[in-house]
């Protein structure tokens, strides 16, 4: 059974940085590609960043230039480095895994339904204060 476990969230002041981690287990890592999503209170789930099977990263416009997605295949772990954080980045952050992420950009998962991604982590809260 696939398991995704996020960590690294917390409370931070505007302008600060956090690095989220998503550790994957239970499947052949090459079968799926990974992405990060977030959901703020009262708002839809939003695609943030994804890595396709060529290692190409795509980002939501709202985080371009500030967030970086990366992957350590040896550790089966995907990261989201978040710099220059803003209060509007406050949300629950989730990692997701799906075969479609290997060939589609995050723009095509801008407001995904939960059912459009095969596997989800439990989420990690990021709170940015002004």
Backbone atoms as SQL, in Angstrom:
CREATE TABLE atoms (id INTEGER PRIMARY KEY, chain TEXT, resi INTEGER, resn TEXT, atom TEXT, x REAL, y REAL, z REAL);
INSERT INTO atoms VALUES
  (1, 'A', 1, 'UNK', 'N', 0.835, -1.190, 0.000),
  (2, 'A', 1, 'UNK', 'CA', 0.000, 0.000, 0.000),
  (3, 'A', 1, 'UNK', 'C', 0.876, 1.248, 0.000),
  (4, 'A', 2, 'UNK', 'N', 0.506, 2.217, -0.833),
  (5, 'A', 2, 'UNK', 'CA', 1.274, 3.454, -0.933),
  (6, 'A', 2, 'UNK', 'C', 1.059, 4.293, 0.322),
  (7, 'A', 3, 'UNK', 'N', 2.156, 4.830, 0.819),
  (8, 'A', 3, 'UNK', 'CA', 2.061, 5.788, 1.921),
  (9, 'A', 3, 'UNK', 'C', 2.889, 7.024, 1.591),
  (10, 'A', 4, 'UNK', 'N', 2.305, 8.185, 1.811),
  (11, 'A', 4, 'UNK', 'CA', 2.990, 9.452, 1.658),
  (12, 'A', 4, 'UNK', 'C', 2.918, 10.174, 2.999),
  (13, 'A', 5, 'UNK', 'N', 4.059, 10.584, 3.514),
  (14, 'A', 5, 'UNK', 'CA', 4.090, 11.236, 4.816),
  (15, 'A', 5, 'UNK', 'C', 4.805, 12.575, 4.689),
  (16, 'A', 6, 'UNK', 'N', 4.049, 13.654, 4.912),
  (17, 'A', 6, 'UNK', 'CA', 4.624, 14.995, 4.842),
  (18, 'A', 6, 'UNK', 'C', 5.160, 15.416, 6.208),
  (19, 'A', 7, 'UNK', 'N', 6.144, 16.299, 6.168),
  (20, 'A', 7, 'UNK', 'CA', 6.673, 16.912, 7.377),
  (21, 'A', 7, 'UNK', 'C', 7.296, 18.248, 7.016),
  (22, 'A', 8, 'UNK', 'N', 7.603, 19.041, 8.039),
  (23, 'A', 8, 'UNK', 'CA', 8.310, 20.286, 7.803),
  (24, 'A', 8, 'UNK', 'C', 7.479, 21.541, 7.915),
  (25, 'A', 9, 'UNK', 'N', 6.178, 21.400, 8.100),
  (26, 'A', 9, 'UNK', 'CA', 5.347, 22.585, 8.238),
  (27, 'A', 9, 'UNK', 'C', 5.587, 23.281, 9.562),
  (28, 'A', 10, 'UNK', 'N', 4.985, 24.451, 9.705),
  (29, 'A', 10, 'UNK', 'CA', 5.130, 25.204, 10.941),
  (30, 'A', 10, 'UNK', 'C', 4.613, 26.603, 10.794),
  (31, 'A', 11, 'UNK', 'N', 4.880, 27.398, 11.818),
  (32, 'A', 11, 'UNK', 'CA', 4.491, 28.805, 11.817),
  (33, 'A', 11, 'UNK', 'C', 5.726, 29.655, 11.618),
  (34, 'A', 12, 'UNK', 'N', 5.613, 30.644, 10.753),
  (35, 'A', 12, 'UNK', 'CA', 6.772, 31.447, 10.405),
  (36, 'A', 12, 'UNK', 'C', 6.301, 32.847, 10.031),
  (37, 'A', 13, 'UNK', 'N', 7.182, 33.811, 10.149),
  (38, 'A', 13, 'UNK', 'CA', 6.846, 35.181, 9.779),
  (39, 'A', 13, 'UNK', 'C', 7.021, 35.394, 8.281),
  (40, 'A', 14, 'UNK', 'N', 6.314, 36.368, 7.795),
  (41, 'A', 14, 'UNK', 'CA', 6.396, 36.719, 6.384),
  (42, 'A', 14, 'UNK', 'C', 7.852, 36.983, 5.996),
  (43, 'A', 15, 'UNK', 'N', 8.228, 36.453, 4.827),
  (44, 'A', 15, 'UNK', 'CA', 9.597, 36.596, 4.348),
  (45, 'A', 15, 'UNK', 'C', 10.497, 35.432, 4.702),
  (46, 'A', 16, 'UNK', 'N', 10.031, 34.556, 5.580),
  (47, 'A', 16, 'UNK', 'CA', 10.825, 33.422, 6.001),
  (48, 'A', 16, 'UNK', 'C', 10.777, 32.261, 5.022),
  (49, 'A', 17, 'UNK', 'N', 11.453, 31.182, 5.400),
  (50, 'A', 17, 'UNK', 'CA', 11.558, 29.999, 4.546),
  (51, 'A', 17, 'UNK', 'C', 11.228, 28.736, 5.330),
  (52, 'A', 18, 'UNK', 'N', 10.665, 27.773, 4.619),
  (53, 'A', 18, 'UNK', 'CA', 10.425, 26.443, 5.159),
  (54, 'A', 18, 'UNK', 'C', 10.718, 25.427, 4.076),
  (55, 'A', 19, 'UNK', 'N', 11.092, 24.221, 4.489),
  (56, 'A', 19, 'UNK', 'CA', 11.230, 23.130, 3.534),
  (57, 'A', 19, 'UNK', 'C', 10.331, 21.981, 3.968),
  (58, 'A', 20, 'UNK', 'N', 9.424, 21.644, 3.088),
  (59, 'A', 20, 'UNK', 'CA', 8.537, 20.516, 3.332),
  (60, 'A', 20, 'UNK', 'C', 9.136, 19.257, 2.724),
  (61, 'A', 21, 'UNK', 'N', 8.875, 18.134, 3.378),
  (62, 'A', 21, 'UNK', 'CA', 9.337, 16.847, 2.868),
  (63, 'A', 21, 'UNK', 'C', 8.146, 15.911, 2.720),
  (64, 'A', 22, 'UNK', 'N', 8.233, 15.036, 1.731),
  (65, 'A', 22, 'UNK', 'CA', 7.199, 14.018, 1.517),
  (66, 'A', 22, 'UNK', 'C', 7.918, 12.694, 1.287),
  (67, 'A', 23, 'UNK', 'N', 7.837, 11.808, 2.263),
  (68, 'A', 23, 'UNK', 'CA', 8.484, 10.507, 2.164),
  (69, 'A', 23, 'UNK', 'C', 7.483, 9.487, 1.641),
  (70, 'A', 24, 'UNK', 'N', 7.869, 8.795, 0.592),
  (71, 'A', 24, 'UNK', 'CA', 6.989, 7.831, -0.063),
  (72, 'A', 24, 'UNK', 'C', 7.459, 6.407, 0.212),
  (73, 'A', 25, 'UNK', 'N', 6.516, 5.534, 0.382),
  (74, 'A', 25, 'UNK', 'CA', 6.851, 4.120, 0.571),
  (75, 'A', 25, 'UNK', 'C', 5.733, 3.276, 0.001),
  (76, 'A', 26, 'UNK', 'N', 6.033, 2.023, -0.220),
  (77, 'A', 26, 'UNK', 'CA', 5.004, 1.070, -0.579),
  (78, 'A', 26, 'UNK', 'C', 4.808, 0.826, -2.063),
  (79, 'A', 27, 'UNK', 'N', 5.612, 1.477, -2.924),
  (80, 'A', 27, 'UNK', 'CA', 5.459, 1.209, -4.350),
  (81, 'A', 27, 'UNK', 'C', 6.766, 1.485, -5.065),
  (82, 'A', 28, 'UNK', 'N', 6.863, 1.041, -6.314),
  (83, 'A', 28, 'UNK', 'CA', 8.025, 1.342, -7.133),
  (84, 'A', 28, 'UNK', 'C', 8.012, 2.821, -7.464),
  (85, 'A', 29, 'UNK', 'N', 8.996, 3.547, -6.991),
  (86, 'A', 29, 'UNK', 'CA', 8.987, 4.992, -7.075),
  (87, 'A', 29, 'UNK', 'C', 8.833, 5.500, -8.497),
  (88, 'A', 30, 'UNK', 'N', 9.349, 4.769, -9.462),
  (89, 'A', 30, 'UNK', 'CA', 9.276, 5.257, -10.836),
  (90, 'A', 30, 'UNK', 'C', 7.910, 5.152, -11.456),
  (91, 'A', 31, 'UNK', 'N', 6.958, 4.501, -10.770),
  (92, 'A', 31, 'UNK', 'CA', 5.645, 4.303, -11.354),
  (93, 'A', 31, 'UNK', 'C', 4.790, 5.554, -11.295),
  (94, 'A', 32, 'UNK', 'N', 5.095, 6.466, -10.400),
  (95, 'A', 32, 'UNK', 'CA', 4.312, 7.663, -10.203),
  (96, 'A', 32, 'UNK', 'C', 5.224, 8.875, -10.133),
  (97, 'A', 33, 'UNK', 'N', 4.634, 10.013, -10.400),
  (98, 'A', 33, 'UNK', 'CA', 5.333, 11.265, -10.202),
  (99, 'A', 33, 'UNK', 'C', 4.634, 12.050, -9.108),
  (100, 'A', 34, 'UNK', 'N', 5.335, 13.025, -8.581),
  (101, 'A', 34, 'UNK', 'CA', 4.917, 13.694, -7.355),
  (102, 'A', 34, 'UNK', 'C', 4.585, 15.162, -7.592),
  (103, 'A', 35, 'UNK', 'N', 3.742, 15.661, -6.742),
  (104, 'A', 35, 'UNK', 'CA', 3.394, 17.077, -6.772),
  (105, 'A', 35, 'UNK', 'C', 3.012, 17.533, -5.371),
  (106, 'A', 36, 'UNK', 'N', 3.017, 18.849, -5.202),
  (107, 'A', 36, 'UNK', 'CA', 2.556, 19.467, -3.969),
  (108, 'A', 36, 'UNK', 'C', 1.285, 20.251, -4.255),
  (109, 'A', 37, 'UNK', 'N', 0.380, 20.184, -3.308),
  (110, 'A', 37, 'UNK', 'CA', -0.892, 20.900, -3.376),
  (111, 'A', 37, 'UNK', 'C', -1.108, 21.606, -2.043),
  (112, 'A', 38, 'UNK', 'N', -2.026, 22.548, -2.040),
  (113, 'A', 38, 'UNK', 'CA', -2.342, 23.205, -0.773),
  (114, 'A', 38, 'UNK', 'C', -3.808, 23.584, -0.750),
  (115, 'A', 39, 'UNK', 'N', -4.314, 23.717, 0.467),
  (116, 'A', 39, 'UNK', 'CA', -5.694, 24.145, 0.641),
  (117, 'A', 39, 'UNK', 'C', -5.780, 25.073, 1.836),
  (118, 'A', 40, 'UNK', 'N', -6.184, 26.305, 1.551),
  (119, 'A', 40, 'UNK', 'CA', -6.402, 27.296, 2.604),
  (120, 'A', 40, 'UNK', 'C', -7.833, 27.176, 3.098),
  (121, 'A', 41, 'UNK', 'N', -8.097, 27.600, 4.331),
  (122, 'A', 41, 'UNK', 'CA', -9.460, 27.521, 4.867),
  (123, 'A', 41, 'UNK', 'C', -10.464, 28.217, 3.959),
  (124, 'A', 42, 'UNK', 'N', -11.525, 27.525, 3.629),
  (125, 'A', 42, 'UNK', 'CA', -12.573, 28.101, 2.813),
  (126, 'A', 42, 'UNK', 'C', -12.260, 28.191, 1.333),
  (127, 'A', 43, 'UNK', 'N', -11.120, 27.650, 0.921),
  (128, 'A', 43, 'UNK', 'CA', -10.725, 27.727, -0.493),
  (129, 'A', 43, 'UNK', 'C', -10.558, 26.328, -1.073),
  (130, 'A', 44, 'UNK', 'N', -10.504, 26.295, -2.416),
  (131, 'A', 44, 'UNK', 'CA', -10.339, 25.019, -3.106),
  (132, 'A', 44, 'UNK', 'C', -8.910, 24.508, -2.962),
  (133, 'A', 45, 'UNK', 'N', -8.783, 23.210, -3.157),
  (134, 'A', 45, 'UNK', 'CA', -7.464, 22.609, -3.252),
  (135, 'A', 45, 'UNK', 'C', -6.755, 23.189, -4.477),
  (136, 'A', 46, 'UNK', 'N', -5.482, 23.505, -4.338),
  (137, 'A', 46, 'UNK', 'CA', -4.733, 24.191, -5.406),
  (138, 'A', 46, 'UNK', 'C', -3.435, 23.452, -5.698),
  (139, 'A', 47, 'UNK', 'N', -3.150, 23.241, -6.971),
  (140, 'A', 47, 'UNK', 'CA', -1.871, 22.663, -7.353),
  (141, 'A', 47, 'UNK', 'C', -0.766, 23.694, -7.197),
  (142, 'A', 48, 'UNK', 'N', 0.346, 23.318, -6.586),
  (143, 'A', 48, 'UNK', 'CA', 1.435, 24.248, -6.295),
  (144, 'A', 48, 'UNK', 'C', 2.654, 23.976, -7.173),
  (145, 'A', 49, 'UNK', 'N', 3.129, 22.739, -7.201),
  (146, 'A', 49, 'UNK', 'CA', 4.344, 22.406, -7.946),
  (147, 'A', 49, 'UNK', 'C', 4.340, 20.915, -8.260),
  (148, 'A', 50, 'UNK', 'N', 4.947, 20.559, -9.384),
  (149, 'A', 50, 'UNK', 'CA', 5.003, 19.158, -9.788),
  (150, 'A', 50, 'UNK', 'C', 6.317, 18.881, -10.501),
  (151, 'A', 51, 'UNK', 'N', 6.716, 17.619, -10.470),
  (152, 'A', 51, 'UNK', 'CA', 7.892, 17.143, -11.191),
  (153, 'A', 51, 'UNK', 'C', 7.460, 16.033, -12.134),
  (154, 'A', 52, 'UNK', 'N', 7.765, 16.194, -13.434),
  (155, 'A', 52, 'UNK', 'CA', 7.404, 15.125, -14.366),
  (156, 'A', 52, 'UNK', 'C', 8.519, 14.085, -14.426),
  (157, 'A', 53, 'UNK', 'N', 8.341, 13.099, -15.295),
  (158, 'A', 53, 'UNK', 'CA', 9.303, 11.995, -15.287),
  (159, 'A', 53, 'UNK', 'C', 10.625, 12.352, -15.938),
  (160, 'A', 54, 'UNK', 'N', 10.712, 13.522, -16.578),
  (161, 'A', 54, 'UNK', 'CA', 11.991, 14.024, -17.074),
  (162, 'A', 54, 'UNK', 'C', 12.694, 14.890, -16.043),
  (163, 'A', 55, 'UNK', 'N', 12.039, 15.066, -14.894),
  (164, 'A', 55, 'UNK', 'CA', 12.601, 15.938, -13.872),
  (165, 'A', 55, 'UNK', 'C', 12.297, 17.405, -14.092),
  (166, 'A', 56, 'UNK', 'N', 11.391, 17.695, -15.012),
  (167, 'A', 56, 'UNK', 'CA', 11.000, 19.086, -15.262),
  (168, 'A', 56, 'UNK', 'C', 9.979, 19.518, -14.220),
  (169, 'A', 57, 'UNK', 'N', 10.239, 20.661, -13.619),
  (170, 'A', 57, 'UNK', 'CA', 9.339, 21.193, -12.598),
  (171, 'A', 57, 'UNK', 'C', 8.390, 22.216, -13.201),
  (172, 'A', 58, 'UNK', 'N', 7.163, 22.192, -12.737),
  (173, 'A', 58, 'UNK', 'CA', 6.192, 23.228, -13.109),
  (174, 'A', 58, 'UNK', 'C', 5.587, 23.787, -11.829),
  (175, 'A', 59, 'UNK', 'N', 5.212, 25.069, -11.884),
  (176, 'A', 59, 'UNK', 'CA', 4.762, 25.772, -10.697),
  (177, 'A', 59, 'UNK', 'C', 3.516, 26.589, -10.980),
  (178, 'A', 60, 'UNK', 'N', 2.706, 26.743, -9.948),
  (179, 'A', 60, 'UNK', 'CA', 1.619, 27.694, -10.025),
  (180, 'A', 60, 'UNK', 'C', 2.215, 29.100, -10.102),
  (181, 'A', 61, 'UNK', 'N', 1.539, 29.996, -10.818),
  (182, 'A', 61, 'UNK', 'CA', 2.048, 31.364, -10.978),
  (183, 'A', 61, 'UNK', 'C', 2.268, 32.030, -9.626),
  (184, 'A', 62, 'UNK', 'N', 1.441, 31.699, -8.660),
  (185, 'A', 62, 'UNK', 'CA', 1.508, 32.361, -7.355),
  (186, 'A', 62, 'UNK', 'C', 2.776, 32.028, -6.575),
  (187, 'A', 63, 'UNK', 'N', 3.482, 30.977, -6.964),
  (188, 'A', 63, 'UNK', 'CA', 4.677, 30.581, -6.215),
  (189, 'A', 63, 'UNK', 'C', 5.944, 30.589, -7.064),
  (190, 'A', 64, 'UNK', 'N', 5.825, 30.878, -8.342),
  (191, 'A', 64, 'UNK', 'CA', 6.997, 30.885, -9.220),
  (192, 'A', 64, 'UNK', 'C', 8.048, 31.844, -8.703),
  (193, 'A', 65, 'UNK', 'N', 9.289, 31.387, -8.707),
  (194, 'A', 65, 'UNK', 'CA', 10.388, 32.216, -8.258),
  (195, 'A', 65, 'UNK', 'C', 10.605, 32.170, -6.759),
  (196, 'A', 66, 'UNK', 'N', 9.652, 31.584, -6.022),
  (197, 'A', 66, 'UNK', 'CA', 9.783, 31.520, -4.560),
  (198, 'A', 66, 'UNK', 'C', 9.873, 30.064, -4.062),
  (199, 'A', 67, 'UNK', 'N', 9.179, 29.156, -4.730),
  (200, 'A', 67, 'UNK', 'CA', 9.155, 27.755, -4.310),
  (201, 'A', 67, 'UNK', 'C', 9.960, 26.908, -5.289),
  (202, 'A', 68, 'UNK', 'N', 10.576, 25.846, -4.767),
  (203, 'A', 68, 'UNK', 'CA', 11.322, 24.904, -5.594),
  (204, 'A', 68, 'UNK', 'C', 10.977, 23.487, -5.178),
  (205, 'A', 69, 'UNK', 'N', 10.555, 22.691, -6.148),
  (206, 'A', 69, 'UNK', 'CA', 10.286, 21.276, -5.892),
  (207, 'A', 69, 'UNK', 'C', 11.506, 20.477, -6.318),
  (208, 'A', 70, 'UNK', 'N', 11.853, 19.471, -5.526),
  (209, 'A', 70, 'UNK', 'CA', 12.987, 18.625, -5.860),
  (210, 'A', 70, 'UNK', 'C', 12.735, 17.229, -5.309),
  (211, 'A', 71, 'UNK', 'N', 13.598, 16.325, -5.703),
  (212, 'A', 71, 'UNK', 'CA', 13.363, 14.929, -5.370),
  (213, 'A', 71, 'UNK', 'C', 14.678, 14.218, -5.125),
  (214, 'A', 72, 'UNK', 'N', 14.720, 13.391, -4.098),
  (215, 'A', 72, 'UNK', 'CA', 15.864, 12.534, -3.824),
  (216, 'A', 72, 'UNK', 'C', 15.382, 11.098, -4.022),
  (217, 'A', 73, 'UNK', 'N', 15.695, 10.524, -5.170),
  (218, 'A', 73, 'UNK', 'CA', 15.193, 9.186, -5.477),
  (219, 'A', 73, 'UNK', 'C', 15.745, 8.135, -4.531),
  (220, 'A', 74, 'UNK', 'N', 16.969, 8.334, -4.076),
  (221, 'A', 74, 'UNK', 'CA', 17.570, 7.357, -3.167),
  (222, 'A', 74, 'UNK', 'C', 16.799, 7.280, -1.852),
  (223, 'A', 75, 'UNK', 'N', 16.207, 8.411, -1.454),
  (224, 'A', 75, 'UNK', 'CA', 15.448, 8.457, -0.212),
  (225, 'A', 75, 'UNK', 'C', 13.951, 8.369, -0.439),
  (226, 'A', 76, 'UNK', 'N', 13.542, 8.257, -1.706),
  (227, 'A', 76, 'UNK', 'CA', 12.101, 8.259, -2.026),
  (228, 'A', 76, 'UNK', 'C', 11.403, 9.447, -1.382),
  (229, 'A', 77, 'UNK', 'N', 12.031, 10.596, -1.456),
  (230, 'A', 77, 'UNK', 'CA', 11.505, 11.786, -0.787),
  (231, 'A', 77, 'UNK', 'C', 11.447, 12.958, -1.760),
  (232, 'A', 78, 'UNK', 'N', 10.354, 13.668, -1.715),
  (233, 'A', 78, 'UNK', 'CA', 10.150, 14.871, -2.508),
  (234, 'A', 78, 'UNK', 'C', 10.105, 16.062, -1.559),
  (235, 'A', 79, 'UNK', 'N', 10.706, 17.153, -1.992),
  (236, 'A', 79, 'UNK', 'CA', 10.812, 18.337, -1.149),
  (237, 'A', 79, 'UNK', 'C', 10.113, 19.522, -1.802),
  (238, 'A', 80, 'UNK', 'N', 9.710, 20.460, -0.956),
  (239, 'A', 80, 'UNK', 'CA', 9.227, 21.751, -1.441),
  (240, 'A', 80, 'UNK', 'C', 9.926, 22.820, -0.613),
  (241, 'A', 81, 'UNK', 'N', 10.904, 23.469, -1.224),
  (242, 'A', 81, 'UNK', 'CA', 11.582, 24.582, -0.588),
  (243, 'A', 81, 'UNK', 'C', 10.758, 25.839, -0.819),
  (244, 'A', 82, 'UNK', 'N', 10.354, 26.477, 0.248),
  (245, 'A', 82, 'UNK', 'CA', 9.496, 27.653, 0.148),
  (246, 'A', 82, 'UNK', 'C', 10.232, 28.850, 0.731),
  (247, 'A', 83, 'UNK', 'N', 10.537, 29.820, -0.115),
  (248, 'A', 83, 'UNK', 'CA', 11.233, 31.046, 0.300),
  (249, 'A', 83, 'UNK', 'C', 10.302, 32.243, 0.155),
  (250, 'A', 84, 'UNK', 'N', 10.675, 33.324, 0.795),
  (251, 'A', 84, 'UNK', 'CA', 9.907, 34.574, 0.709),
  (252, 'A', 84, 'UNK', 'C', 8.427, 34.318, 0.960),
  (253, 'A', 85, 'UNK', 'N', 8.155, 33.604, 2.014),
  (254, 'A', 85, 'UNK', 'CA', 6.772, 33.227, 2.305),
  (255, 'A', 85, 'UNK', 'C', 5.916, 34.448, 2.604),
  (256, 'A', 86, 'UNK', 'N', 4.655, 34.358, 2.192),
  (257, 'A', 86, 'UNK', 'CA', 3.682, 35.425, 2.369),
  (258, 'A', 86, 'UNK', 'C', 2.498, 34.891, 3.177),
  (259, 'A', 87, 'UNK', 'N', 1.762, 35.780, 3.822),
  (260, 'A', 87, 'UNK', 'CA', 0.570, 35.312, 4.566),
  (261, 'A', 87, 'UNK', 'C', -0.396, 34.519, 3.687),
  (262, 'A', 88, 'UNK', 'N', -0.477, 34.860, 2.413),
  (263, 'A', 88, 'UNK', 'CA', -1.388, 34.133, 1.521),
  (264, 'A', 88, 'UNK', 'C', -0.909, 32.721, 1.192),
  (265, 'A', 89, 'UNK', 'N', 0.298, 32.364, 1.621),
  (266, 'A', 89, 'UNK', 'CA', 0.765, 30.979, 1.468),
  (267, 'A', 89, 'UNK', 'C', 0.260, 30.087, 2.602),
  (268, 'A', 90, 'UNK', 'N', -0.396, 30.681, 3.593),
  (269, 'A', 90, 'UNK', 'CA', -0.928, 29.903, 4.703),
  (270, 'A', 90, 'UNK', 'C', -1.943, 28.891, 4.198),
  (271, 'A', 91, 'UNK', 'N', -1.713, 27.619, 4.504),
  (272, 'A', 91, 'UNK', 'CA', -2.575, 26.537, 4.020),
  (273, 'A', 91, 'UNK', 'C', -2.103, 25.213, 4.606),
  (274, 'A', 92, 'UNK', 'N', -2.926, 24.203, 4.409),
  (275, 'A', 92, 'UNK', 'CA', -2.485, 22.827, 4.631),
  (276, 'A', 92, 'UNK', 'C', -1.849, 22.378, 3.317),
  (277, 'A', 93, 'UNK', 'N', -0.640, 21.873, 3.411),
  (278, 'A', 93, 'UNK', 'CA', 0.091, 21.432, 2.227),
  (279, 'A', 93, 'UNK', 'C', 0.089, 19.911, 2.168),
  (280, 'A', 94, 'UNK', 'N', -0.235, 19.401, 0.982),
  (281, 'A', 94, 'UNK', 'CA', -0.307, 17.968, 0.755),
  (282, 'A', 94, 'UNK', 'C', 0.618, 17.571, -0.387),
  (283, 'A', 95, 'UNK', 'N', 1.247, 16.423, -0.272),
  (284, 'A', 95, 'UNK', 'CA', 1.886, 15.857, -1.446),
  (285, 'A', 95, 'UNK', 'C', 0.947, 14.817, -2.049),
  (286, 'A', 96, 'UNK', 'N', 1.068, 14.676, -3.353),
  (287, 'A', 96, 'UNK', 'CA', 0.228, 13.735, -4.079),
  (288, 'A', 96, 'UNK', 'C', 1.063, 12.978, -5.095),
  (289, 'A', 97, 'UNK', 'N', 0.630, 11.775, -5.409),
  (290, 'A', 97, 'UNK', 'CA', 1.329, 10.941, -6.387),
  (291, 'A', 97, 'UNK', 'C', 0.333, 10.391, -7.381),
  (292, 'A', 98, 'UNK', 'N', 0.682, 10.485, -8.632),
  (293, 'A', 98, 'UNK', 'CA', -0.188, 9.967, -9.694),
  (294, 'A', 98, 'UNK', 'C', 0.640, 9.775, -10.958),
  (295, 'A', 99, 'UNK', 'N', 0.272, 8.774, -11.744),
  (296, 'A', 99, 'UNK', 'CA', 0.988, 8.556, -13.004),
  (297, 'A', 99, 'UNK', 'C', 0.830, 9.740, -13.956),
  (298, 'A', 100, 'UNK', 'N', -0.346, 10.387, -13.940),
  (299, 'A', 100, 'UNK', 'CA', -0.580, 11.510, -14.844),
  (300, 'A', 100, 'UNK', 'C', 0.375, 12.672, -14.595),
  (301, 'A', 101, 'UNK', 'N', 0.885, 12.797, -13.386),
  (302, 'A', 101, 'UNK', 'CA', 1.831, 13.880, -13.093),
  (303, 'A', 101, 'UNK', 'C', 3.154, 13.687, -13.821),
  (304, 'A', 102, 'UNK', 'N', 3.388, 12.507, -14.347),
  (305, 'A', 102, 'UNK', 'CA', 4.625, 12.253, -15.078),
  (306, 'A', 102, 'UNK', 'C', 4.642, 12.948, -16.440),
  (307, 'A', 103, 'UNK', 'N', 3.482, 13.333, -16.953),
  (308, 'A', 103, 'UNK', 'CA', 3.445, 13.949, -18.281),
  (309, 'A', 103, 'UNK', 'C', 2.524, 15.154, -18.371),
  (310, 'A', 104, 'UNK', 'N', 1.906, 15.565, -17.276),
  (311, 'A', 104, 'UNK', 'CA', 1.073, 16.761, -17.265),
  (312, 'A', 104, 'UNK', 'C', 1.672, 17.785, -16.316),
  (313, 'A', 105, 'UNK', 'N', 1.498, 19.072, -16.642),
  (314, 'A', 105, 'UNK', 'CA', 2.034, 20.116, -15.777),
  (315, 'A', 105, 'UNK', 'C', 1.082, 20.397, -14.622),
  (316, 'A', 106, 'UNK', 'N', 1.569, 21.099, -13.624),
  (317, 'A', 106, 'UNK', 'CA', 0.726, 21.423, -12.470),
  (318, 'A', 106, 'UNK', 'C', -0.433, 22.310, -12.880),
  (319, 'A', 107, 'UNK', 'N', -0.285, 23.044, -13.978),
  (320, 'A', 107, 'UNK', 'CA', -1.377, 23.900, -14.447),
  (321, 'A', 107, 'UNK', 'C', -2.631, 23.090, -14.746),
  (322, 'A', 108, 'UNK', 'N', -2.431, 21.834, -15.131),
  (323, 'A', 108, 'UNK', 'CA', -3.575, 20.976, -15.425),
  (324, 'A', 108, 'UNK', 'C', -4.176, 20.358, -14.169),
  (325, 'A', 109, 'UNK', 'N', -3.580, 20.688, -13.042),
  (326, 'A', 109, 'UNK', 'CA', -4.131, 20.292, -11.738),
  (327, 'A', 109, 'UNK', 'C', -4.313, 21.542, -10.885),
  (328, 'A', 110, 'UNK', 'N', -4.711, 22.640, -11.511),
  (329, 'A', 110, 'UNK', 'CA', -4.800, 23.921, -10.811),
  (330, 'A', 110, 'UNK', 'C', -5.776, 23.842, -9.631),
  (331, 'A', 111, 'UNK', 'N', -6.930, 23.237, -9.861),
  (332, 'A', 111, 'UNK', 'CA', -7.915, 23.037, -8.785),
  (333, 'A', 111, 'UNK', 'C', -8.410, 21.604, -8.876),
  (334, 'A', 112, 'UNK', 'N', -7.575, 20.664, -8.492),
  (335, 'A', 112, 'UNK', 'CA', -7.933, 19.258, -8.676),
  (336, 'A', 112, 'UNK', 'C', -8.969, 18.787, -7.675),
  (337, 'A', 113, 'UNK', 'N', -9.806, 17.873, -8.109),
  (338, 'A', 113, 'UNK', 'CA', -10.613, 17.154, -7.147),
  (339, 'A', 113, 'UNK', 'C', -9.746, 16.091, -6.505),
  (340, 'A', 114, 'UNK', 'N', -10.121, 15.704, -5.297),
  (341, 'A', 114, 'UNK', 'CA', -9.313, 14.707, -4.594),
  (342, 'A', 114, 'UNK', 'C', -9.185, 13.427, -5.404),
  (343, 'A', 115, 'UNK', 'N', -10.222, 13.105, -6.142),
  (344, 'A', 115, 'UNK', 'CA', -10.226, 11.862, -6.904),
  (345, 'A', 115, 'UNK', 'C', -9.333, 11.864, -8.119),
  (346, 'A', 116, 'UNK', 'N', -8.792, 13.035, -8.498),
  (347, 'A', 116, 'UNK', 'CA', -7.962, 13.099, -9.706),
  (348, 'A', 116, 'UNK', 'C', -6.520, 12.701, -9.436),
  (349, 'A', 117, 'UNK', 'N', -6.152, 12.557, -8.169),
  (350, 'A', 117, 'UNK', 'CA', -4.807, 12.145, -7.780),
  (351, 'A', 117, 'UNK', 'C', -4.919, 10.836, -7.004),
  (352, 'A', 118, 'UNK', 'N', -4.089, 9.865, -7.376),
  (353, 'A', 118, 'UNK', 'CA', -4.243, 8.523, -6.816),
  (354, 'A', 118, 'UNK', 'C', -3.932, 8.447, -5.326),
  (355, 'A', 119, 'UNK', 'N', -2.864, 9.110, -4.920),
  (356, 'A', 119, 'UNK', 'CA', -2.414, 8.979, -3.534),
  (357, 'A', 119, 'UNK', 'C', -2.150, 10.342, -2.922),
  (358, 'A', 120, 'UNK', 'N', -2.531, 10.464, -1.661),
  (359, 'A', 120, 'UNK', 'CA', -2.352, 11.709, -0.922),
  (360, 'A', 120, 'UNK', 'C', -1.684, 11.441, 0.420),
  (361, 'A', 121, 'UNK', 'N', -0.901, 12.418, 0.862),
  (362, 'A', 121, 'UNK', 'CA', -0.425, 12.384, 2.236),
  (363, 'A', 121, 'UNK', 'C', -1.459, 12.985, 3.157),
  (364, 'A', 122, 'UNK', 'N', -1.130, 13.033, 4.426),
  (365, 'A', 122, 'UNK', 'CA', -2.083, 13.514, 5.431),
  (366, 'A', 122, 'UNK', 'C', -2.041, 15.033, 5.571),
  (367, 'A', 123, 'UNK', 'N', -1.014, 15.660, 5.027),
  (368, 'A', 123, 'UNK', 'CA', -0.912, 17.113, 5.059),
  (369, 'A', 123, 'UNK', 'C', -0.032, 17.621, 6.180),
  (370, 'A', 124, 'UNK', 'N', 0.526, 18.799, 5.952),
  (371, 'A', 124, 'UNK', 'CA', 1.308, 19.497, 6.964),
  (372, 'A', 124, 'UNK', 'C', 0.938, 20.976, 6.899),
  (373, 'A', 125, 'UNK', 'N', 0.685, 21.575, 8.037),
  (374, 'A', 125, 'UNK', 'CA', 0.178, 22.943, 8.101),
  (375, 'A', 125, 'UNK', 'C', 1.321, 23.957, 8.004),
  (376, 'A', 126, 'UNK', 'N', 1.127, 24.941, 7.159),
  (377, 'A', 126, 'UNK', 'CA', 2.039, 26.076, 7.058),
  (378, 'A', 126, 'UNK', 'C', 1.241, 27.335, 7.390),
  (379, 'A', 127, 'UNK', 'N', 1.725, 28.090, 8.356),
  (380, 'A', 127, 'UNK', 'CA', 1.067, 29.329, 8.756),
  (381, 'A', 127, 'UNK', 'C', 2.088, 30.459, 8.687),
  (382, 'A', 128, 'UNK', 'N', 1.787, 31.462, 7.882),
  (383, 'A', 128, 'UNK', 'CA', 2.691, 32.594, 7.690),
  (384, 'A', 128, 'UNK', 'C', 2.021, 33.843, 8.256),
  (385, 'A', 129, 'UNK', 'N', 2.671, 34.467, 9.209),
  (386, 'A', 129, 'UNK', 'CA', 2.111, 35.666, 9.834),
  (387, 'A', 129, 'UNK', 'C', 2.792, 36.915, 9.271),
  (388, 'A', 130, 'UNK', 'N', 2.034, 37.983, 9.250),
  (389, 'A', 130, 'UNK', 'CA', 2.566, 39.239, 8.688),
  (390, 'A', 130, 'UNK', 'C', 3.329, 40.032, 9.734);
